[in-house]
């Protein structure tokens, strides 16, 4: 089963993936889709005032191509990636725990002290591919606040589920959730 969507002017077929017996989601993955990544980055940047943030941050891994392309198109020299594990090159990392709908288990997000120092006192835009439950978004907000930054915006390509009810997220398209038979949940 698939769900056809037009995103940033481009048609894509999203495979429907089981989360629970009665909940399926459209799998939106921009890895390897350079055309879609470039188009989505351009459309998101049109919706976000360039003077509203100093840096962008995202969580590893699916939204890395998006944040990179947004930085390239906007001329940003640096962006931050909250890693899913502490790395030897991350001095004195801070971390928060998160449970995402697509991961189905708890995971940790880390930032090194050097990134924290750069974020301190800065306005930060959180970037993601899809926002659903908001758990990953909340974890990124915690990291930014712990590092001493201020979240001034939240942007995603798609919003689904509970995220559709939020007014603090800029997104390009709503993504419905689905029943086991592939019909859209009401």
Backbone bond lengths (Angstrom), bond angles and torsions (degrees), N, CA, C in turn:
res aa  C-N    CA-C-N  psi(-1)  N-CA   C-N-CA  omega(-1)  CA-C   N-CA-C  phi
1 X - - - 1.450 - - 1.522 109.03 -
2 X 1.311 115.29 141.12 1.463 121.24 177.11 1.523 109.11 -136.36
3 X 1.315 115.10 165.07 1.458 122.58 176.12 1.523 106.99 -128.88
4 X 1.332 116.79 123.25 1.458 120.19 -179.73 1.522 110.32 -87.40
5 X 1.324 115.56 132.26 1.458 122.74 178.81 1.515 110.08 -133.72
6 X 1.311 115.01 151.56 1.457 120.85 167.97 1.514 106.57 -107.85
7 X 1.326 115.25 119.95 1.457 122.17 -177.05 1.518 108.16 -126.86
8 X 1.327 116.90 123.00 1.470 121.89 -178.54 1.527 110.47 52.88
9 X 1.325 115.95 37.72 1.455 121.96 177.65 1.520 115.52 81.75
10 X 1.314 117.94 3.38 1.464 121.64 -177.38 1.526 110.85 -117.35
11 X 1.324 116.55 133.56 1.473 120.83 178.21 1.525 109.77 -83.61
12 X 1.339 114.65 135.85 1.452 121.08 176.81 1.521 109.45 -140.68
13 X 1.344 115.91 148.18 1.458 123.22 174.81 1.523 107.75 -99.86
14 X 1.322 117.06 118.35 1.458 120.88 179.70 1.523 109.18 -99.37
15 X 1.327 118.12 121.90 1.465 119.91 176.03 1.530 109.48 -65.51
16 X 1.320 116.67 141.53 1.465 120.75 177.22 1.524 108.28 -90.06
17 X 1.327 115.68 128.95 1.464 122.00 -175.55 1.522 110.65 -121.66
18 X 1.322 115.26 137.32 1.456 122.39 -177.80 1.529 110.76 -73.55
19 X 1.328 115.58 128.70 1.461 122.08 172.01 1.526 108.30 -103.66
20 X 1.342 115.99 -48.74 1.464 122.90 172.95 1.524 106.66 -136.89
21 X 1.333 117.75 177.49 1.470 120.44 -178.72 1.525 112.82 -57.00
22 X 1.335 116.88 -31.36 1.459 119.02 -177.24 1.530 113.56 -117.95
23 X 1.335 117.26 17.60 1.465 121.14 177.72 1.520 110.50 -137.35
24 X 1.315 115.10 122.30 1.461 122.70 175.10 1.525 107.49 -123.18
25 X 1.329 115.20 148.48 1.459 119.66 176.75 1.520 109.38 -123.29
26 X 1.325 115.41 154.72 1.458 121.15 174.12 1.522 108.39 -79.96
27 X 1.319 117.07 121.52 1.468 121.29 -178.33 1.522 109.35 -78.63
28 X 1.315 114.92 109.68 1.462 121.28 178.94 1.521 107.95 -108.11
29 X 1.335 115.78 110.67 1.464 121.21 -178.03 1.526 107.82 -130.67
30 X 1.346 115.76 118.27 1.464 118.39 -179.09 1.525 113.04 -91.14
31 X 1.341 117.40 -5.66 1.459 119.43 176.27 1.522 109.80 -52.37
32 X 1.307 116.23 128.30 1.456 121.06 176.32 1.516 115.20 82.17
33 X 1.335 118.24 -7.65 1.466 121.48 -179.59 1.527 108.90 -105.64
34 X 1.334 115.27 78.29 1.462 120.83 -176.22 1.525 111.63 -60.90
35 X 1.328 116.97 -39.81 1.462 120.53 -179.05 1.528 110.97 -59.68
36 X 1.322 116.69 -46.60 1.458 121.00 -179.40 1.532 111.41 -68.98
37 X 1.310 117.09 -39.71 1.467 121.05 179.47 1.523 110.84 -60.60
38 X 1.313 117.46 -47.23 1.468 122.39 179.82 1.535 110.33 -62.01
39 X 1.327 116.53 -45.67 1.468 120.64 -178.55 1.526 111.43 -65.25
40 X 1.323 117.72 -43.65 1.467 121.12 -179.10 1.524 111.06 -66.10
41 X 1.324 117.29 -41.67 1.464 120.77 178.10 1.524 110.68 -59.36
42 X 1.321 116.54 -44.80 1.472 120.74 179.98 1.526 111.22 -62.43
43 X 1.327 116.82 -43.82 1.466 120.33 -178.68 1.522 112.15 -68.19
44 X 1.319 117.22 -39.58 1.473 119.68 177.34 1.523 110.77 -64.92
45 X 1.323 117.22 -42.95 1.460 120.03 -179.60 1.530 112.18 -62.18
46 X 1.324 117.76 -29.47 1.465 121.00 176.23 1.526 111.56 -66.28
47 X 1.335 117.00 -27.04 1.462 121.64 -175.58 1.533 113.14 -91.90
48 X 1.324 117.57 -8.59 1.462 121.32 -174.42 1.525 109.01 -119.17
49 X 1.324 117.63 118.31 1.469 118.96 177.93 1.530 111.39 -59.49
50 X 1.324 116.44 127.81 1.461 121.92 -176.86 1.524 112.18 -61.10
51 X 1.324 117.62 -26.75 1.461 120.24 -178.45 1.535 112.79 -90.25
52 X 1.346 117.06 11.72 1.463 120.41 -177.60 1.532 113.29 -94.95
53 X 1.334 118.04 -2.98 1.463 121.10 -178.73 1.526 110.02 -152.43
54 X 1.338 114.16 156.11 1.467 120.38 176.23 1.523 111.09 -98.70
55 X 1.353 115.88 -38.67 1.451 121.70 -178.98 1.528 109.86 -140.08
56 X 1.333 114.39 162.27 1.462 121.74 173.70 1.523 108.84 -113.13
57 X 1.341 114.93 152.18 1.462 121.12 176.08 1.520 108.71 -138.25
58 X 1.320 116.58 148.69 1.457 122.25 173.27 1.525 108.70 -144.59
59 X 1.319 114.74 169.08 1.467 120.75 176.20 1.525 108.58 -97.79
60 X 1.311 115.32 145.16 1.450 121.28 174.57 1.530 108.19 -62.29
61 X 1.284 124.92 132.20 1.429 127.84 20.49 1.540 112.23 -137.26
62 X 1.356 118.17 -33.28 1.465 118.78 -169.16 1.524 114.43 -61.50
63 X 1.305 119.28 -25.77 1.463 120.03 -176.86 1.531 113.03 -96.48
64 X 1.316 118.33 6.09 1.464 120.46 178.65 1.535 111.97 -60.83
65 X 1.333 119.76 -45.31 1.471 117.56 178.21 1.538 112.02 -59.98
66 X 1.326 117.16 -36.20 1.465 120.88 -179.63 1.520 111.37 -65.59
67 X 1.335 117.96 -50.25 1.465 119.80 -178.14 1.524 110.76 -64.70
68 X 1.323 116.80 -36.49 1.462 119.87 177.75 1.529 110.37 -62.66
69 X 1.313 116.30 -45.85 1.468 119.83 -179.21 1.521 111.57 -67.89
70 X 1.333 117.46 -37.01 1.463 120.00 176.75 1.530 110.28 -64.22
71 X 1.333 116.69 -40.26 1.464 120.09 177.17 1.525 110.51 -64.63
72 X 1.315 116.82 -43.93 1.471 120.78 -179.93 1.520 110.60 -60.57
73 X 1.338 116.38 -49.10 1.458 119.99 -177.46 1.526 112.94 -67.19
74 X 1.322 117.17 -32.75 1.465 120.45 -177.44 1.525 113.40 -88.51
75 X 1.334 116.48 -9.62 1.455 120.35 -178.95 1.517 113.70 83.97
76 X 1.328 117.38 10.63 1.463 120.74 179.21 1.523 109.78 -65.52
77 X 1.311 116.16 138.85 1.464 121.21 -178.99 1.526 112.54 -90.77
78 X 1.347 116.96 -16.04 1.458 119.85 -176.12 1.523 109.37 -151.91
79 X 1.328 114.85 147.07 1.459 122.53 170.15 1.516 106.76 -145.42
80 X 1.338 116.19 168.47 1.459 120.54 -174.83 1.518 110.98 -120.71
81 X 1.332 114.70 144.96 1.462 121.37 176.54 1.523 107.87 -124.28
82 X 1.321 115.80 119.91 1.464 120.46 173.51 1.523 106.36 -77.02
83 X 1.313 115.85 118.68 1.460 121.50 -175.01 1.522 111.12 -84.94
84 X 1.331 116.22 153.12 1.465 121.81 179.95 1.520 113.06 -81.47
85 X 1.303 116.32 -5.46 1.457 120.85 177.39 1.510 109.36 -151.34
86 X 1.307 116.52 153.42 1.458 121.08 176.50 1.529 108.65 -72.34
87 X 1.300 116.67 137.33 1.465 122.38 -179.27 1.523 109.76 -114.17
88 X 1.325 117.89 153.93 1.460 121.38 -177.89 1.524 111.55 -61.74
89 X 1.302 118.01 -26.55 1.468 121.14 -179.43 1.531 112.82 -85.28
90 X 1.327 117.58 3.56 1.462 121.49 179.64 1.533 108.90 -99.65
91 X 1.326 117.72 102.12 1.461 118.71 -179.64 1.535 111.28 -70.21
92 X 1.313 117.13 131.67 1.466 123.81 174.58 1.536 112.67 41.20
93 X 1.323 117.42 63.53 1.475 119.79 -175.37 1.531 112.89 -69.83
94 X 1.327 113.94 150.30 1.456 121.22 168.82 1.522 105.65 -102.84
95 X 1.342 117.05 159.25 1.454 118.35 178.13 1.520 111.16 -153.05
96 X 1.333 114.61 158.81 1.461 123.40 172.35 1.520 107.26 -134.47
97 X 1.327 116.32 157.71 1.466 121.60 178.01 1.517 109.67 -102.39
98 X 1.329 115.27 148.36 1.462 121.55 -178.96 1.520 109.29 -146.83
99 X 1.324 115.47 150.43 1.464 121.70 174.32 1.532 106.79 -125.85
100 X 1.320 116.37 107.35 1.461 122.99 -176.63 1.526 110.53 -94.23
101 X 1.335 116.54 151.41 1.475 121.28 179.57 1.529 111.62 -63.12
102 X 1.336 117.32 -31.97 1.465 119.27 -177.82 1.525 112.89 -87.56
103 X 1.322 118.26 -16.72 1.460 120.77 -179.69 1.522 112.20 -90.32
104 X 1.326 116.83 -33.65 1.460 124.02 178.04 1.529 113.86 64.16
105 X 1.314 117.29 16.19 1.459 120.94 174.64 1.525 107.02 -154.45
106 X 1.310 114.74 163.64 1.459 118.89 178.29 1.518 109.89 -71.15
107 X 1.319 115.35 141.53 1.455 120.16 173.32 1.523 108.14 -139.39
108 X 1.305 116.10 161.92 1.453 121.46 179.70 1.519 109.46 -111.12
109 X 1.329 115.38 147.79 1.461 122.01 174.80 1.524 107.89 -117.90
110 X 1.342 116.64 134.96 1.460 122.84 -174.02 1.523 112.26 -123.70
111 X 1.325 115.10 146.21 1.465 123.41 169.82 1.521 107.35 -132.35
112 X 1.319 116.44 137.36 1.455 120.58 177.18 1.520 111.17 -78.16
113 X 1.324 116.41 160.28 1.464 122.05 -178.78 1.529 111.64 -60.37
114 X 1.335 117.91 -32.15 1.464 120.15 178.45 1.527 111.14 -65.13
115 X 1.337 117.22 -41.68 1.463 120.41 175.90 1.523 110.42 -66.87
116 X 1.322 117.09 -39.60 1.466 121.10 178.72 1.520 110.55 -59.94
117 X 1.329 116.15 -41.95 1.463 120.16 179.82 1.532 110.74 -62.95
118 X 1.321 117.04 -39.61 1.469 120.84 179.06 1.532 111.51 -68.99
119 X 1.323 117.04 -32.32 1.474 122.07 -178.72 1.528 111.66 -77.96
120 X 1.331 116.97 -28.36 1.468 122.12 -175.59 1.533 111.04 -53.13
121 X 1.340 114.61 124.14 1.455 121.09 178.26 1.519 114.98 77.84
122 X 1.318 117.70 4.85 1.472 121.42 -176.74 1.524 111.82 -104.07
123 X 1.329 114.69 158.85 1.467 122.84 176.12 1.524 107.74 -91.39
124 X 1.333 116.39 127.28 1.459 121.34 -171.27 1.523 111.20 -120.23
125 X 1.331 115.79 133.84 1.459 123.92 173.29 1.520 108.14 -101.17
126 X 1.316 116.94 123.00 1.464 121.37 176.02 1.523 108.16 -88.00
127 X 1.325 115.89 131.41 1.468 122.51 -178.12 1.526 108.43 -121.31
128 X 1.339 116.40 136.63 1.458 120.67 176.88 1.521 108.70 -146.23
129 X 1.320 116.40 163.51 1.462 119.89 177.27 1.530 110.23 -80.34
130 X 1.336 116.45 -52.15 1.469 122.20 179.74 1.517 108.30 -134.28
131 X 1.322 115.79 133.19 1.462 120.29 172.94 1.514 106.91 -111.66
132 X 1.321 116.05 127.33 1.458 122.09 -177.70 1.522 110.44 -122.03
133 X 1.309 116.62 -84.33 1.466 120.35 -179.18 1.527 111.50 -78.28
134 X 1.314 117.16 -21.84 1.455 121.64 -178.93 1.521 113.73 88.97
135 X 1.340 117.39 1.91 1.464 120.43 -178.09 1.537 112.19 -65.02
136 X 1.322 117.80 -44.75 1.466 120.43 178.51 1.523 110.15 -64.81
137 X 1.312 116.06 -40.07 1.460 121.74 177.36 1.526 110.50 -59.50
138 X 1.330 115.97 -45.77 1.462 120.99 179.54 1.533 110.94 -62.00
139 X 1.326 116.84 -41.34 1.464 120.77 178.80 1.530 110.64 -62.56
140 X 1.318 117.32 -42.45 1.465 120.41 178.06 1.525 111.03 -64.45
141 X 1.342 116.43 -39.94 1.466 119.83 176.60 1.526 110.37 -59.80
142 X 1.325 117.11 -43.57 1.467 121.32 178.22 1.526 111.23 -60.56
143 X 1.326 116.66 -44.17 1.469 120.02 178.80 1.525 111.05 -60.70
144 X 1.324 116.22 -46.38 1.467 120.48 -179.31 1.528 110.34 -61.05
145 X 1.331 117.19 -46.46 1.472 120.39 179.82 1.526 111.33 -63.82
146 X 1.331 117.09 -42.21 1.461 121.01 178.78 1.523 110.58 -62.57
147 X 1.320 117.39 -34.92 1.463 122.40 179.08 1.530 111.79 -77.22
148 X 1.334 117.39 -9.94 1.462 120.45 178.25 1.514 114.58 95.02
149 X 1.343 116.81 12.03 1.459 120.49 177.64 1.513 111.28 -95.60
150 X 1.323 115.26 174.24 1.458 122.54 178.17 1.519 108.94 -122.43
151 X 1.315 116.84 125.33 1.468 120.78 176.60 1.525 107.84 -76.93
152 X 1.326 115.99 119.81 1.462 120.51 -179.74 1.519 112.75 -110.52
153 X 1.328 117.39 -3.78 1.450 120.11 178.14 1.515 111.45 -171.32
154 X 1.348 114.20 157.82 1.458 121.83 178.32 1.517 106.56 -137.79
155 X 1.325 116.40 126.75 1.458 120.78 -175.96 1.523 110.79 -136.01
156 X 1.333 114.75 144.76 1.463 120.83 178.18 1.524 108.87 -148.40
157 X 1.306 115.00 159.45 1.463 119.13 174.77 1.527 109.00 -70.53
158 X 1.335 116.33 -48.06 1.458 121.51 -176.89 1.526 111.03 -127.88
159 X 1.325 115.27 149.96 1.468 121.84 172.38 1.522 106.75 -125.80
160 X 1.333 115.34 135.89 1.465 120.02 179.68 1.517 110.06 -135.62
161 X 1.315 115.77 162.78 1.463 120.96 175.27 1.513 112.69 57.29
162 X 1.321 116.17 -132.48 1.463 122.18 -177.34 1.528 113.06 -60.01
163 X 1.315 118.13 -27.23 1.467 121.23 -178.67 1.528 111.68 -62.66
164 X 1.322 117.32 -26.58 1.465 120.41 -179.67 1.525 112.14 -65.57
165 X 1.321 117.43 -20.86 1.464 122.07 -179.29 1.524 112.37 -87.25
166 X 1.324 117.07 -8.20 1.465 121.04 -175.88 1.523 110.75 -86.99
167 X 1.333 115.43 144.89 1.459 119.21 177.74 1.530 111.81 -108.58
168 X 1.330 116.91 8.13 1.465 120.56 -178.52 1.531 112.62 -104.61
169 X 1.325 117.12 13.62 1.459 121.93 -177.95 1.529 109.25 -122.59
170 X 1.319 116.05 131.55 1.461 121.87 171.55 1.522 106.28 -94.36
171 X 1.329 117.26 127.70 1.462 119.62 177.82 1.521 110.02 -145.91
172 X 1.331 115.29 161.96 1.463 120.45 -177.59 1.520 112.77 -84.85
173 X 1.334 117.28 -43.51 1.456 121.03 -175.65 1.520 111.37 -143.43
174 X 1.331 115.37 149.02 1.471 118.09 168.40 1.526 108.58 -80.76
175 X 1.315 115.68 145.81 1.462 121.53 175.54 1.520 107.19 -120.56
176 X 1.322 117.70 115.88 1.464 118.17 179.54 1.520 111.46 -69.50
177 X 1.324 115.43 163.78 1.458 121.31 169.67 1.523 105.86 -104.00
178 X 1.320 116.81 164.12 1.456 120.21 -167.01 1.516 113.14 -130.06
179 X 1.323 114.22 155.24 1.476 122.86 171.41 1.527 107.69 -81.30
180 X 1.329 116.05 169.04 1.467 121.13 -179.54 1.524 112.81 -60.51
181 X 1.338 117.81 -26.81 1.467 120.27 179.28 1.532 113.59 -86.31
182 X 1.344 117.15 4.02 1.460 120.77 177.70 1.513 114.18 91.31
183 X 1.316 118.10 -3.17 1.475 119.43 177.17 1.527 109.23 -79.91
184 X 1.316 114.87 154.30 1.468 121.39 -179.60 1.528 108.94 -71.50
185 X 1.350 115.08 131.87 1.469 120.11 174.86 1.515 109.35 -69.72
186 X 1.292 116.15 137.53 1.469 120.40 178.10 1.490 110.94 -89.04
